[in-house]
Amino acid sequence: MVLNYLKIAFRNFSRHLGYSSITIFGLSIGLATSLMIFVWVLDELRFDTGYDDHERIYQVLTNAVYTNGDIKTSESTTGALAEAIANEIPEVEEAGRAGDEPNMLLRHENNSVLQDAMWADPSMLKIFSVHVLQGNPANLLVDPNSFILTKKTADKFFPGQDAIGKSFTINEKYKMTVSAVVEDPLPNSSFRFAFLLPYDVHYKENPWMAQWGNYNDMTFIKVKPGVNVSDVNVKLKKLMKSKCPDCHHQPFAQQFAERHLYNHYENGKADGGRIEYIRIFTLAAIFILVIACINYMNLATARSAGRSREVGVRKAIGSHRSQLIGQFIGESLLITTLSTLLAVVMVQLMTPLFNTVMNKQMTVDFTDPKLLIALVSLTVVTSLIAGSYPAFFLSSFRPASVLKGQLQSTLAGATLRKGLVVFQFALSAMLIIASLATYKQTQFILSKNLGFNRENVLVFDMHAGVSSNQATFKNEALKFPGIHAISFAGQNPFSIGMMTTGVKWPGKDEKDIVPFKLVFTDKDFLPTLKMELIEGSNFTDEKADSTHYIINEAAVKRIGLKNAIGASLNVWNSPSGKVIGVVKDFHNVNLHNAIEPLIIMCRTDNTWRGFVKVEANATQQAIKHLESVQKKFDPNYPFQYEFLDKSFEKEYTSETTIEKLSIVFTAIAIFISSLGLFGLASFMTERRTKEIGIRKVMGASARQITVLLSSDFLKLLLISFVVAVPIAWYGVSQWLITFAYHADLNFSLPLIAAGVLFMTAVLSVGYQSVKAALGNPVNSLKNE
């Protein structure tokens, strides 16, 4: 029986090769897209789960509660917290601190390279199950004169050799020897580094970190088996209250594996984040797969007349309906299996491009049990969804009617088929509108006036030589005519992360806890970035301006100043501080958030980034000049730079990635939908062949017949459009309100979507309509 089904299936496949190829190709694209998204989702869900006992690893975060009711969540914790946790919370097995240190110079003799490092407590090696490849695992990161290399970093200096005991100079400051070589961090891990340094060295150099009111680095814990983290969180709050009664920060533990997916917080609780992208992409995958399945159904029913006699004969000689259903489901399974095999090839070819777009290092391992189960399940479910309707529809033909040439039964499924096309194109319309909205918001972000000039501004990280000779460096660099201005600051102006509540002013309630953004700069910061000073004056001299401040309009409003210039402002117990200028509000944080109150301080001892305004047509010469000047002060450091506008774009990598993928998914959905519409057009023209012949004999023109056939499809598209617009509009609106600043929605989005759908219909239906209109009526009427 099964062998007979296969023979018939292959016979039908080869007999209608064009139709079968279109079906397989359409399904394979839908399956490949869904499979690629599934692989990505699986990779995202596995992020930070590669450690031993990963479910027991937590990161301690802090909720800062302010007087106005705002709660801001941060991963910065006080440096004294980890030791207190280890000593006073028995449910915790290990507690440790870590701090990122990007672009540290690692030098062995004459060989040097810039690498991302991390300061870490010895307990961090136990928490994250770091495997030692060379060296003694005991007492690592205890000796202040030794450090740890990863295998990849060790191979850069000593390929195929033992690195233990080798001496290095780090950042031209620390002399240390290699105590161990460990495995490279997992590619889908947040805990990443090229080498590890003993945290105590960092801690002793920054004694202010020991104060309970200061927050800088990260704290991680590993709880004992069976511990309820809720109990730990209660004790964390009590611990913080006992150590720092006046602190407004409340620590809590979040499972480390969840941090990657749930990294957005609302009122102190995880409220989405990257998990939203997983949901969006999963929904897009379902949409595309459903569209592909509908496409299969329509193409199958479009050929129903060609198989009606087969069904009639088989029923007449005794075949049961269940056998016919099995036959058609089997054919669907065969076509879906072939589509799946083609989809697997497509996924292998798409993976490198997908990795580039998503900034991933995914490999598709089809021996992975989860992936194999997903692949088989996807094949079976798709074959059932795509083949069920054609199977029940074709098997319902009455043999007597079919053998007499009466196909009235085909009319019974017309409403459902049209409904499927409406649903298919409604999904496509939603994807089009969502894609357009994403593109519009992304362009809005990238082109928005931030309140300063980011064009042709080169940014570089300073090192010890330049930092200690800023004035000399600036004078040397400005000798090149293509360099117009240079400034030094602690952070990029559009992502100022430093925050303080240590601000006082006359009339302030001592109980009020008010946060201010804080940035350290030199006197040239505002003119270099062309920020508008709307009141007062700029800094003129670091010593003279050591207790002078420039604040933004949001700070003026928050403090409640009527006359800002000359107003007293006490930052970090500096009672003689005065406001000397007010800068026009500029976007100092991500556009998801409103502009925050900001204080600018003239403190060059806390600056580490250089901002250079260069002439547009002399960029390369300016870079070479800057590199030569930097070599005079930091000869062992390479000159690494980035343009400020490119750095700004990196802040919105997720949004630009969604934009690109949404366009791709929309194009795929439209393409598959056009195949489905082509199938329905084929069915409709086939069913109305004799009607068209009669109309032509009665004098109807080709144009009239084309309009007649096309009008049916345009009605379907109009219905799908009416259904899709309110749903898509609501979804897009909900996404846009996550941005404090966003593009306005207008009717151009649905109008463009309608135009795309109309063109798709014209291209898909036009061929069939014109073909039927130009056909010879004799051929359609001779068998009547």
Secondary structure, DSSP 8 states (H G I E B T S, - for coil): -HHHHHHHHHHHHHHTHHHHHHHHHHHHHHHHHHHHHHHHHHHHHTTT--STTGGGEEEEEEEEE-TTS-EEEES-B-TTHHHHHHHH-TTEEEEEEEEEEEEEEEEETTEEEEEEEEEE-THHHHHTT--EEEE--TTTTTSTTEEEEEHHHHHHHSTTS--TT-EEEETTTEEEEEEEEE----TT-S---SEEEEHHHHHHH-GGGGSTT---BEEEEEE-TT--HHHHHHHHHHHHHHH-TT--EEEEEEEHHHHTT---EETTEE--SHHHHHHHHHHHHHHHHHHHHHHHHHHHHHTHHHHHHHHHHHHHTT--HHHHHHHHHHHHHHHHHHHHHHHHHHHHHHHHHHHHHHT------TT-HHHHHHHHHHHHHHHHHHHHHHHHHHTT--HHHHHTT--THHHHTHHHHHHHHHHHHHHHHHHHHHHHHHHHHHHHHHH---SS--TTEEEEE--HHHHTTHHHHHHHHTTSTTEEEEEEESS-TT----EE--EE-TT--TT----EEEEEE-TTHHHHTT--EEEE-----TTTTTTEEEEEHHHHHHHT-SS-TT-B-EESS-TT-EEEEEE-----S-TTS----EEEEE-GGG--EEEEEE-GGGHHHHHHHHHHHHHHH-TTS---EEEHHHHHHHTTHHHHHHHHHHHHHHHHHHHHHHHHHHHHHHHHHHHTHHHHHHHHHTT--HHHHHHHHHHHHHHHHHHHHHHHHHHHHHHHHHHHTTSSS-----THHHHHHHHHHHHHHHHHHHHHHHHHHHS-HHHHHTT-
